Amino acid sequence: MYPLELVTPMAKDLTDFGFDGLSSAEEVDKVLGSKEGTVLMVVNSVCGCAAGNARPAAKFSLHNAAKPTKAVTVFAGVDKEAVAKAREYLLPYPPSSPAIALFKDGNLVHMIERHMIEGRTAQMIADSLMAAMNEHCAAIAE
């Protein structure tokens, strides 16, 4: 487990932007177990690729006209129970942090694993997310 004073600013990077932080298995089940709507989920991490690519990409993707109903995050190495439950929903993909997933009506429809984050720019990752949102999410007027 990482010290809270280390991870709090990293977690707030997403929660201050409007992502709901999920810290228990029950919270994850409530959101990802829903059979209605779309959910963008970020498995946050302390690594450099989370800070430089994953979090910026996830935030930028929400500027798209088509948006998920909810945006949530769990933090690997911090919210152990929540991350373990989230990883059940991410099967058959192996554990990966960071990772970004899009769910529609309770089904995983788009997955970006760590190896797809490393070596790619935040814009490239955001473009992939926005393409998935255009396919699976409704446009929401701002």
Secondary structure, DSSP 8 states (H G I E B T S, - for coil): ---HHHHHHHHHHHHTTT-EE--SHHHHHHHHT-SSSEEEEEEE-SSHHIIIIIHHHHHHHTTSSB--SEEEEEETTT-HHHHHHHHHHTTTS---SSEEEEEETTEEEEEE-HHHHTTS-HHHHHHHHHHHHHHHS-B---
